[in-house]
Amino acid sequence: MEPQTPTADAAPAAFDTLPLAPALLQGVAALGYRAMTPVQACALPAILDGRDVIAQAPTGSGKTAAFGLGLLQRLDPAQIRTQALVLCPTRELADQVGQQLRKLAFAIANLKVSVLCGGMPLGPQLASLEHAPHIAVGTPGRLQELLRHGALKLDGLRTLVFDEADRMFDMGFEEAVREIVRKTPKNRQGLLFSATFPDAIRELGRNALRDPVEVTVEGETSAPRIDQYFYEVEAGRKTPLLGALLLEYRPESCVVFCNMRKDTEEVVGSLEHYGFTALALHGEMEQRDRDEVLVRFANRSCNVLVASDVAARGLDVEDLGAVVNYDLPTDPDVYVHRIGRTGRAGRGGVALSLCGPRETARAEQIAQRMGAPLQWRSAQPLGGKARNAPAAPMATLRIDAGKTDKLRPGDILGALTGEAGLKAEAVGKINVFATRSYVAVARGQAAAALARLREGKIKGRKFRVNRL
């Protein structure tokens, strides 16, 4: 391998210094990208040169645009066959990758991107593959299933991408990944991105990639922007302390990480008792419920998300104010990955960690991993119900109609600012799915907006509308 690491004093390079197609430069400009991130600057020249690449890069480093521009550059829209395949550990991440690829490729006519994941009915996906997508993005289990049905054909594959490969293996997808690799052409390009490089990932790199260029972007480059504080606490007092810390720091949005699924629900119940707007996210939830939780958190209808690590993989929320480790992880690399979700894009961030009596050894391992002493603080746990817990600024309305009903975000915005009488600034994010849509409205105007939407029409038709 040829290791490459970004130099600290190198000036950020512009995308137009690369041999990218004009249509892709239009996509880069439309997304507002100006200069390349370190992982893009190191990886893209090799990717565009047709080399295989294995890259170690933290979440939020710009890796999706790196492999996205590479696979789009190699793609021929005139050939109706699957030319790129992206493997992701979760549906949430696959959805985000699919959306970003579509944005990068908006100037490429007739390009089809399909997101193929478990948790959704198999039938519609089988039907959609009767017309092969140019790009398939999905989770290993569902992609394996579609390959076994003969619905997904990879004989024309040009680029194979492993996104967050370490988490795919953590989730038990190793055998599925290896089976998929065996069904890809030998001469395709391979791009592997991972936050960590355990032995299993290095073995995958040796078996699936050909003489890869190795790129490393250390997560510690963003660490100085994150204030990290640790709090000793008795095991039974963690939730009151969590409430006190949320009141002290008052982040607009916060992710609280628990090691156990059952703890996420219990912590949410306690936070709601204190007056916070909190939701749980864990791997045993139905996919629709997971989607709704992620929509509400991203559109500011929920200000505290209590999640397990696997469920939060792929979570991408701009300007996340704080991360809390309700439990310290057993692996220090997981700690680094968790706190890397705050303090992005040059903004400051806060990471707060609760350390129970049995977690002291984990704290010592984290200190060794970070290469510096931990900063310990003390705080008084809440003694009763909080009186001034910050409410989420928005509320979410669910409309039981979506893309299959030809509904667009502009139709919903028009109904709210027209018949419903809201000002445009009172309307937040609008998400339109296949059979349902979600719109965030200012919390104080949610009741009136709901009543008027129920009485009126959207795009000339009446739909069922509820508040979540």
Beta strands, then each sheet from edge to edge (+ up, - down):
strand 1: 2-4
strand 2: 53-56
strand 3: 84-87
strand 4: 113-116
strand 5: 135-138
strand 6: 159-163
strand 7: 189-194
strand 8: 213-216
strand 9: 226-232
strand 10: 254-257
strand 11: 278-281
strand 12: 304-307
strand 13: 322-325
strand 14: 349-355
strand 15: 376-377
strand 16: 394-399
strand 17: 427-432
strand 18: 437-442
strand 19: 465-467
sheet 1: 1+ 8+ 2+ 7+ 6+ 3+ 5+ 4+
sheet 2: 11+ 12+ 10+ 13+ 14+ 9+ 15+
sheet 3: 17+ 18- 16+ 19-
end
